[in-house]
Amino acid sequence: MDTPTEFPRSAYDLTGGIVYFARMLHKIRLHAAGRLPADYIANLGAAFDARCCRFLRVDYAALRERTLAGGSDAEILDWCLTGGRRPDDEEILVWNSFMRKRGWRDDDGGSEILLKRKLENRIAHRDDIASMFDYFDIDEGRRA
């Protein structure tokens, strides 16, 4: 019998006040358990995962290893903040604001990627999907 797949947590979920981090760890855990949907695997450690790792200045492979060693999301974030960098409140505010709006009026291709995903899923008419985080939640069934 095949192992059932499971969508990762919402990108909006916070760990230590930081968006996306919990989703990245959940994807690592789901992949290790054989439950991450196949079309998510190519972006492990890339795209938003890579951006989050750069923000915290941690190596994705090391983060993956630490995550699979066990511990809560908060404990793993503390490991990142100790071995990587500890952003201050303003840096976290900028990070969160940037990530929550990714895909909205981006001039580096982010808007085109969001539109492409919406077109592929026949939801281009949905003005309520203004960012990639919104798209993830709709595509993964967290919102109608």
Contacts in CASP RR format, 6 or more apart in sequence:
PFRMAT RR
TARGET T0000
AUTHOR 0000-0000-0000
METHOD contacts of the structure
MODEL  1
MDTPTEFPRSAYDLTGGIVYFARMLHKIRLHAAGRLPADYIANLGAAFDA
RCCRFLRVDYAALRERTLAGGSDAEILDWCLTGGRRPDDEEILVWNSFMR
KRGWRDDDGGSEILLKRKLENRIAHRDDIASMFDYFDIDEGRRA
3 33 0 8 1.000
3 34 0 8 1.000
3 35 0 8 1.000
4 35 0 8 1.000
5 30 0 8 1.000
5 34 0 8 1.000
5 35 0 8 1.000
5 36 0 8 1.000
5 37 0 8 1.000
5 38 0 8 1.000
6 30 0 8 1.000
6 35 0 8 1.000
6 36 0 8 1.000
6 37 0 8 1.000
7 37 0 8 1.000
7 140 0 8 1.000
7 141 0 8 1.000
8 23 0 8 1.000
8 26 0 8 1.000
8 27 0 8 1.000
8 30 0 8 1.000
8 36 0 8 1.000
8 40 0 8 1.000
8 140 0 8 1.000
9 22 0 8 1.000
9 23 0 8 1.000
9 26 0 8 1.000
10 23 0 8 1.000
10 133 0 8 1.000
10 136 0 8 1.000
10 137 0 8 1.000
10 140 0 8 1.000
10 142 0 8 1.000
11 19 0 8 1.000
11 20 0 8 1.000
11 23 0 8 1.000
11 48 0 8 1.000
11 99 0 8 1.000
11 132 0 8 1.000
11 133 0 8 1.000
11 136 0 8 1.000
11 137 0 8 1.000
12 19 0 8 1.000
12 100 0 8 1.000
12 133 0 8 1.000
12 137 0 8 1.000
13 19 0 8 1.000
13 22 0 8 1.000
13 23 0 8 1.000
14 22 0 8 1.000
15 21 0 8 1.000
15 22 0 8 1.000
15 25 0 8 1.000
15 73 0 8 1.000
15 74 0 8 1.000
15 77 0 8 1.000
16 74 0 8 1.000
16 77 0 8 1.000
17 92 0 8 1.000
17 96 0 8 1.000
18 77 0 8 1.000
18 92 0 8 1.000
18 95 0 8 1.000
18 96 0 8 1.000
19 95 0 8 1.000
19 96 0 8 1.000
19 99 0 8 1.000
19 100 0 8 1.000
19 133 0 8 1.000
20 48 0 8 1.000
20 52 0 8 1.000
20 99 0 8 1.000
21 52 0 8 1.000
21 56 0 8 1.000
21 73 0 8 1.000
21 77 0 8 1.000
22 73 0 8 1.000
23 48 0 8 1.000
23 136 0 8 1.000
24 45 0 8 1.000
24 48 0 8 1.000
24 49 0 8 1.000
24 52 0 8 1.000
24 63 0 8 1.000
25 67 0 8 1.000
25 73 0 8 1.000
25 76 0 8 1.000
27 36 0 8 1.000
27 40 0 8 1.000
27 44 0 8 1.000
27 49 0 8 1.000
28 44 0 8 1.000
28 63 0 8 1.000
28 64 0 8 1.000
28 67 0 8 1.000
28 68 0 8 1.000
29 67 0 8 1.000
29 68 0 8 1.000
30 36 0 8 1.000
31 40 0 8 1.000
31 41 0 8 1.000
31 44 0 8 1.000
32 68 0 8 1.000
36 44 0 8 1.000
43 49 0 8 1.000
45 53 0 8 1.000
45 60 0 8 1.000
45 64 0 8 1.000
48 99 0 8 1.000
48 102 0 8 1.000
48 132 0 8 1.000
49 60 0 8 1.000
50 60 0 8 1.000
51 99 0 8 1.000
53 59 0 8 1.000
53 60 0 8 1.000
53 63 0 8 1.000
55 87 0 8 1.000
55 95 0 8 1.000
56 80 0 8 1.000
56 81 0 8 1.000
56 84 0 8 1.000
56 85 0 8 1.000
56 87 0 8 1.000
57 83 0 8 1.000
57 84 0 8 1.000
57 85 0 8 1.000
58 80 0 8 1.000
58 83 0 8 1.000
58 84 0 8 1.000
63 76 0 8 1.000
63 80 0 8 1.000
66 76 0 8 1.000
66 79 0 8 1.000
67 76 0 8 1.000
70 76 0 8 1.000
87 95 0 8 1.000
99 133 0 8 1.000
100 131 0 8 1.000
100 133 0 8 1.000
101 130 0 8 1.000
101 131 0 8 1.000
102 110 0 8 1.000
102 131 0 8 1.000
102 132 0 8 1.000
102 133 0 8 1.000
103 110 0 8 1.000
103 111 0 8 1.000
103 113 0 8 1.000
103 114 0 8 1.000
103 130 0 8 1.000
103 131 0 8 1.000
103 132 0 8 1.000
104 111 0 8 1.000
104 114 0 8 1.000
104 130 0 8 1.000
104 131 0 8 1.000
105 111 0 8 1.000
110 132 0 8 1.000
113 132 0 8 1.000
114 129 0 8 1.000
114 131 0 8 1.000
114 132 0 8 1.000
114 135 0 8 1.000
115 124 0 8 1.000
117 132 0 8 1.000
117 135 0 8 1.000
117 139 0 8 1.000
118 124 0 8 1.000
118 126 0 8 1.000
118 129 0 8 1.000
118 135 0 8 1.000
121 139 0 8 1.000
123 129 0 8 1.000
123 138 0 8 1.000
126 138 0 8 1.000
128 134 0 8 1.000
129 135 0 8 1.000
129 138 0 8 1.000
134 143 0 8 1.000
137 143 0 8 1.000
138 144 0 8 1.000
END
